[in-house]
Structure formats: C-alpha cells, structure tokens
Amino acid sequence: MTVITQERAERIARAQACPRCSEYTYKRLKLRAAEPTDHVAGAAWIAELICGVCSAHLQLALEGDGDVLFFN
C-alpha cells in the first residue's frame, strides 16, 4: 500500500465539512504524520483543524490510502 502525499492529505482534510456548522472553511489546518504514540490504529496522517465559521477545534485521521478513519 502506498501512503498518500502530504499535499493530497491536506486536500482531503479541507474537503471535509465541519460536523458542527457544515461549512468547508478552515482558519487553520495543521497536518502531521501519525506516530505510534497517537493510538490511532492504521492512521498515516493526523490533521488538526479550526473551523473558520464556528471556531470548532477538530481532529481528523487519515489512512494511508486517503480514507477517513475518524473526524470529530
């Protein structure tokens, strides 16, 4: 399995609507490679987002092929 690039992971993270207000605008997106200490099985990327509309702090985990593991 090939792991998606950081640019592709960022595009996938920005394409997810905020679960609180359903908007696609984010003030801040911090993307990093997942580490074993993150306790997310199968995650390749972890994105921390702040919604630009409702200011919700969100976390998104992506698998190596680009599938979303969880979004809260």
Residue pairs with C-beta under 8 A, 6 or more apart in sequence:
1 64
1 65
2 64
2 65
3 44
3 64
4 12
4 44
4 45
4 62
4 64
4 65
4 66
6 31
6 45
8 66
9 31
9 44
9 45
9 47
9 62
9 66
10 29
10 31
10 47
12 62
12 66
12 68
13 29
13 31
13 45
13 47
13 49
13 60
13 62
14 24
14 26
14 29
15 24
16 24
16 60
16 68
16 71
17 23
17 24
18 24
18 26
18 51
18 53
18 54
18 56
18 58
19 56
19 58
19 71
19 72
20 51
20 54
20 56
21 51
21 53
21 54
21 56
23 51
23 52
23 53
23 54
25 51
25 52
25 53
26 49
26 50
26 51
26 52
27 50
27 51
27 52
27 55
28 48
28 49
28 50
29 47
29 48
29 49
29 50
30 47
30 48
30 49
31 45
31 46
31 47
31 48
32 45
32 46
33 44
33 45
33 46
34 40
34 43
34 44
34 45
34 46
34 61
38 46
38 61
40 46
40 61
40 69
40 70
42 63
42 64
42 69
43 61
43 62
43 63
43 69
44 62
44 63
44 64
45 61
45 62
46 59
46 60
46 61
46 62
47 59
47 60
47 61
47 62
48 57
48 58
48 59
48 60
49 57
49 58
49 59
49 60
50 56
50 57
50 58
51 58
58 71
58 72
59 70
59 71
59 72
60 68
60 70
60 71
61 68
61 69
61 70
61 71
62 68
62 69
63 69
